[in-house]
Amino acid sequence: MKVLIACEYSGTVRDAFLACGHDAMSCDLLPTDVPGPHYQGNVLDVLQDGWDLMVAHPPCTYLSNSGVSWLHRDPTRWERLDEGAAFFKLLLDAPIQRKCIENPIQHKYAKERIGRSQSQVIQPWMFGHLEQKATCLWLEGLPLLLPTNDVKAQMLALPKNERERLHYLPPSPERWKLRSTTFQGIASAMAAQWGNA
């Protein structure tokens, strides 16, 4: 299967599909963090290249519910919200039969502009990670992603700052990268379950 992992620099999802024998390539404006098939540039350059499946991780800075209060403090963010929603919708409407667009919980203004609700909400603890971070999936031509290793009970026994580690990361130049990297358990589940969809 020919698989495009859009807006991914980490190589996590790409490498999960490669490990399952697929022809997978990541694409991002940034270089890849690990060696592997990667197009550094605009995803629009490769979007029409005959993909069987796309997993996309569009930027969420102006769409995420966690940042909604900034819209009312900084009027310039409304234009960026419109741009972010238009890009998200472009990926959602891409001419690829099977696709997953991933993003955190979105605020109402993003939802209004995108016009489609997510297909499901997943958590890292459903896939073996002792953390919580709600992630929404917009699916087309793909089944819901099934949990592979539910560790919710163990996760809930941890202190809040440990199970919500990504939320409590201190400010740093790498914070955004750490928060946006896909959990390995989720990437592996995507490759295993959708690789033959």
Contacts in CASP RR format, 6 or more apart in sequence:
PFRMAT RR
TARGET T0000
AUTHOR 0000-0000-0000
METHOD contacts of the structure
MODEL  1
MKVLIACEYSGTVRDAFLACGHDAMSCDLLPTDVPGPHYQGNVLDVLQDG
WDLMVAHPPCTYLSNSGVSWLHRDPTRWERLDEGAAFFKLLLDAPIQRKC
IENPIQHKYAKERIGRSQSQVIQPWMFGHLEQKATCLWLEGLPLLLPTND
VKAQMLALPKNERERLHYLPPSPERWKLRSTTFQGIASAMAAQWGNA
1 17 0 8 1.000
1 22 0 8 1.000
1 23 0 8 1.000
1 52 0 8 1.000
1 53 0 8 1.000
1 195 0 8 1.000
1 196 0 8 1.000
2 22 0 8 1.000
2 23 0 8 1.000
2 24 0 8 1.000
2 50 0 8 1.000
2 51 0 8 1.000
2 52 0 8 1.000
2 53 0 8 1.000
3 14 0 8 1.000
3 17 0 8 1.000
3 22 0 8 1.000
3 23 0 8 1.000
3 24 0 8 1.000
3 25 0 8 1.000
3 51 0 8 1.000
3 52 0 8 1.000
3 53 0 8 1.000
3 54 0 8 1.000
3 55 0 8 1.000
3 195 0 8 1.000
4 24 0 8 1.000
4 25 0 8 1.000
4 27 0 8 1.000
4 43 0 8 1.000
4 46 0 8 1.000
4 47 0 8 1.000
4 49 0 8 1.000
4 51 0 8 1.000
4 53 0 8 1.000
4 54 0 8 1.000
4 55 0 8 1.000
4 56 0 8 1.000
4 96 0 8 1.000
5 11 0 8 1.000
5 13 0 8 1.000
5 14 0 8 1.000
5 17 0 8 1.000
5 24 0 8 1.000
5 25 0 8 1.000
5 26 0 8 1.000
5 27 0 8 1.000
5 54 0 8 1.000
5 55 0 8 1.000
5 56 0 8 1.000
5 57 0 8 1.000
6 26 0 8 1.000
6 27 0 8 1.000
6 28 0 8 1.000
6 43 0 8 1.000
6 47 0 8 1.000
6 54 0 8 1.000
6 55 0 8 1.000
6 56 0 8 1.000
6 57 0 8 1.000
6 58 0 8 1.000
6 91 0 8 1.000
7 27 0 8 1.000
7 28 0 8 1.000
7 43 0 8 1.000
7 56 0 8 1.000
7 57 0 8 1.000
7 58 0 8 1.000
7 59 0 8 1.000
8 14 0 8 1.000
8 26 0 8 1.000
8 27 0 8 1.000
8 28 0 8 1.000
8 55 0 8 1.000
8 57 0 8 1.000
8 182 0 8 1.000
9 26 0 8 1.000
9 28 0 8 1.000
9 30 0 8 1.000
9 31 0 8 1.000
9 32 0 8 1.000
9 33 0 8 1.000
9 38 0 8 1.000
9 177 0 8 1.000
10 32 0 8 1.000
10 33 0 8 1.000
10 34 0 8 1.000
10 177 0 8 1.000
10 181 0 8 1.000
10 182 0 8 1.000
11 26 0 8 1.000
11 32 0 8 1.000
11 33 0 8 1.000
11 34 0 8 1.000
11 36 0 8 1.000
11 38 0 8 1.000
12 181 0 8 1.000
12 182 0 8 1.000
12 184 0 8 1.000
12 187 0 8 1.000
13 26 0 8 1.000
13 55 0 8 1.000
13 57 0 8 1.000
13 182 0 8 1.000
13 187 0 8 1.000
13 190 0 8 1.000
13 191 0 8 1.000
14 24 0 8 1.000
14 25 0 8 1.000
14 26 0 8 1.000
14 32 0 8 1.000
14 36 0 8 1.000
14 37 0 8 1.000
14 38 0 8 1.000
15 24 0 8 1.000
15 34 0 8 1.000
15 36 0 8 1.000
15 187 0 8 1.000
16 184 0 8 1.000
16 187 0 8 1.000
16 188 0 8 1.000
16 190 0 8 1.000
16 191 0 8 1.000
17 24 0 8 1.000
17 190 0 8 1.000
17 191 0 8 1.000
17 195 0 8 1.000
18 24 0 8 1.000
18 36 0 8 1.000
18 37 0 8 1.000
19 191 0 8 1.000
20 191 0 8 1.000
20 192 0 8 1.000
20 195 0 8 1.000
22 191 0 8 1.000
22 195 0 8 1.000
24 37 0 8 1.000
25 37 0 8 1.000
25 38 0 8 1.000
25 39 0 8 1.000
25 46 0 8 1.000
26 32 0 8 1.000
26 36 0 8 1.000
26 37 0 8 1.000
26 38 0 8 1.000
26 39 0 8 1.000
27 38 0 8 1.000
27 39 0 8 1.000
27 40 0 8 1.000
27 41 0 8 1.000
27 43 0 8 1.000
27 46 0 8 1.000
28 38 0 8 1.000
28 40 0 8 1.000
28 41 0 8 1.000
28 43 0 8 1.000
29 40 0 8 1.000
29 41 0 8 1.000
29 42 0 8 1.000
30 40 0 8 1.000
31 38 0 8 1.000
31 40 0 8 1.000
32 38 0 8 1.000
32 40 0 8 1.000
39 45 0 8 1.000
39 46 0 8 1.000
43 56 0 8 1.000
43 91 0 8 1.000
44 90 0 8 1.000
47 94 0 8 1.000
47 95 0 8 1.000
47 96 0 8 1.000
48 95 0 8 1.000
50 96 0 8 1.000
51 96 0 8 1.000
52 96 0 8 1.000
52 97 0 8 1.000
52 98 0 8 1.000
53 96 0 8 1.000
53 97 0 8 1.000
53 98 0 8 1.000
53 99 0 8 1.000
53 142 0 8 1.000
53 194 0 8 1.000
53 195 0 8 1.000
53 197 0 8 1.000
54 91 0 8 1.000
54 94 0 8 1.000
54 96 0 8 1.000
54 98 0 8 1.000
54 99 0 8 1.000
54 100 0 8 1.000
55 99 0 8 1.000
55 100 0 8 1.000
55 102 0 8 1.000
55 190 0 8 1.000
55 194 0 8 1.000
56 91 0 8 1.000
56 99 0 8 1.000
56 100 0 8 1.000
56 101 0 8 1.000
56 102 0 8 1.000
57 102 0 8 1.000
57 103 0 8 1.000
57 180 0 8 1.000
57 182 0 8 1.000
58 84 0 8 1.000
58 87 0 8 1.000
58 88 0 8 1.000
58 91 0 8 1.000
58 101 0 8 1.000
58 103 0 8 1.000
59 84 0 8 1.000
59 87 0 8 1.000
60 103 0 8 1.000
60 104 0 8 1.000
60 106 0 8 1.000
60 180 0 8 1.000
61 67 0 8 1.000
61 80 0 8 1.000
62 71 0 8 1.000
62 77 0 8 1.000
62 80 0 8 1.000
62 81 0 8 1.000
62 83 0 8 1.000
62 84 0 8 1.000
62 85 0 8 1.000
62 110 0 8 1.000
63 81 0 8 1.000
63 84 0 8 1.000
63 85 0 8 1.000
63 88 0 8 1.000
63 103 0 8 1.000
63 104 0 8 1.000
63 106 0 8 1.000
63 107 0 8 1.000
63 110 0 8 1.000
63 114 0 8 1.000
64 103 0 8 1.000
64 104 0 8 1.000
64 105 0 8 1.000
64 106 0 8 1.000
64 107 0 8 1.000
64 110 0 8 1.000
65 104 0 8 1.000
65 105 0 8 1.000
65 106 0 8 1.000
65 107 0 8 1.000
66 104 0 8 1.000
66 105 0 8 1.000
67 107 0 8 1.000
68 107 0 8 1.000
68 108 0 8 1.000
68 109 0 8 1.000
70 77 0 8 1.000
71 77 0 8 1.000
71 78 0 8 1.000
71 81 0 8 1.000
71 107 0 8 1.000
71 109 0 8 1.000
81 109 0 8 1.000
81 110 0 8 1.000
81 113 0 8 1.000
82 113 0 8 1.000
85 110 0 8 1.000
85 113 0 8 1.000
85 114 0 8 1.000
86 113 0 8 1.000
88 101 0 8 1.000
88 103 0 8 1.000
88 110 0 8 1.000
88 114 0 8 1.000
89 113 0 8 1.000
89 114 0 8 1.000
89 115 0 8 1.000
91 99 0 8 1.000
91 101 0 8 1.000
92 99 0 8 1.000
92 101 0 8 1.000
92 114 0 8 1.000
92 116 0 8 1.000
92 138 0 8 1.000
92 140 0 8 1.000
97 140 0 8 1.000
97 141 0 8 1.000
98 140 0 8 1.000
98 141 0 8 1.000
98 142 0 8 1.000
98 194 0 8 1.000
98 197 0 8 1.000
99 139 0 8 1.000
99 140 0 8 1.000
99 141 0 8 1.000
99 142 0 8 1.000
100 137 0 8 1.000
100 138 0 8 1.000
100 139 0 8 1.000
100 140 0 8 1.000
100 142 0 8 1.000
100 190 0 8 1.000
100 194 0 8 1.000
101 137 0 8 1.000
101 138 0 8 1.000
102 135 0 8 1.000
102 136 0 8 1.000
102 137 0 8 1.000
102 138 0 8 1.000
102 182 0 8 1.000
103 118 0 8 1.000
103 135 0 8 1.000
103 136 0 8 1.000
103 138 0 8 1.000
104 133 0 8 1.000
104 134 0 8 1.000
104 135 0 8 1.000
104 136 0 8 1.000
105 121 0 8 1.000
105 134 0 8 1.000
105 136 0 8 1.000
106 114 0 8 1.000
106 136 0 8 1.000
111 117 0 8 1.000
116 138 0 8 1.000
118 136 0 8 1.000
118 137 0 8 1.000
118 138 0 8 1.000
119 137 0 8 1.000
119 138 0 8 1.000
119 139 0 8 1.000
119 144 0 8 1.000
120 136 0 8 1.000
120 137 0 8 1.000
120 139 0 8 1.000
120 144 0 8 1.000
120 145 0 8 1.000
121 134 0 8 1.000
121 135 0 8 1.000
121 136 0 8 1.000
121 137 0 8 1.000
122 134 0 8 1.000
122 135 0 8 1.000
122 137 0 8 1.000
122 145 0 8 1.000
122 147 0 8 1.000
122 186 0 8 1.000
123 132 0 8 1.000
123 133 0 8 1.000
123 134 0 8 1.000
123 135 0 8 1.000
123 152 0 8 1.000
124 130 0 8 1.000
124 131 0 8 1.000
124 132 0 8 1.000
124 133 0 8 1.000
124 135 0 8 1.000
124 183 0 8 1.000
124 185 0 8 1.000
124 186 0 8 1.000
125 131 0 8 1.000
125 132 0 8 1.000
125 150 0 8 1.000
125 151 0 8 1.000
125 152 0 8 1.000
125 155 0 8 1.000
125 163 0 8 1.000
126 147 0 8 1.000
126 148 0 8 1.000
126 149 0 8 1.000
126 150 0 8 1.000
126 152 0 8 1.000
127 147 0 8 1.000
127 148 0 8 1.000
127 149 0 8 1.000
127 183 0 8 1.000
127 185 0 8 1.000
127 186 0 8 1.000
127 188 0 8 1.000
127 189 0 8 1.000
128 148 0 8 1.000
128 149 0 8 1.000
128 150 0 8 1.000
128 151 0 8 1.000
128 185 0 8 1.000
129 151 0 8 1.000
129 155 0 8 1.000
129 183 0 8 1.000
129 184 0 8 1.000
129 185 0 8 1.000
130 151 0 8 1.000
130 154 0 8 1.000
130 155 0 8 1.000
130 158 0 8 1.000
130 162 0 8 1.000
130 163 0 8 1.000
131 155 0 8 1.000
131 163 0 8 1.000
131 164 0 8 1.000
131 165 0 8 1.000
131 166 0 8 1.000
131 183 0 8 1.000
132 155 0 8 1.000
132 163 0 8 1.000
132 164 0 8 1.000
133 164 0 8 1.000
133 166 0 8 1.000
133 167 0 8 1.000
135 186 0 8 1.000
137 145 0 8 1.000
141 197 0 8 1.000
142 194 0 8 1.000
142 197 0 8 1.000
143 193 0 8 1.000
143 194 0 8 1.000
143 197 0 8 1.000
145 186 0 8 1.000
145 189 0 8 1.000
145 190 0 8 1.000
145 193 0 8 1.000
145 194 0 8 1.000
146 189 0 8 1.000
146 193 0 8 1.000
147 189 0 8 1.000
148 185 0 8 1.000
148 188 0 8 1.000
148 189 0 8 1.000
148 192 0 8 1.000
149 185 0 8 1.000
155 163 0 8 1.000
156 163 0 8 1.000
161 168 0 8 1.000
166 178 0 8 1.000
166 179 0 8 1.000
169 175 0 8 1.000
169 178 0 8 1.000
169 179 0 8 1.000
END
